[in-house]
Amino acid sequence: MDIGDLLRKGVEVGCSDLHLSAGMPPMMRIDGDMQRIKAPDMEHKDVYNMVYDIMNDKQRKDYLMLANWSVDQLEKNKEEVNTETID
């Protein structure tokens, strides 16, 4: 399954949103309700490859900056939790 397949399916079923998250199958919002697609859970590389292929250069740069920020925040929060737990 590729991004084109998912987008075509979304048009067929009248979805308003397509959600791709690592660790979950693709999901579509149909009539306001989130519905899982019958597909295996996606890995990070699957999501990355799907969205990276359809992004322009600016979107790719923004995505990578956001991904780096998210990892930094996770690491920062992890350290804060560990520090609070130790003290």
Order of alpha helices (4+ residues) and beta strands (2+ residues): alpha-beta-beta-beta-alpha-alpha
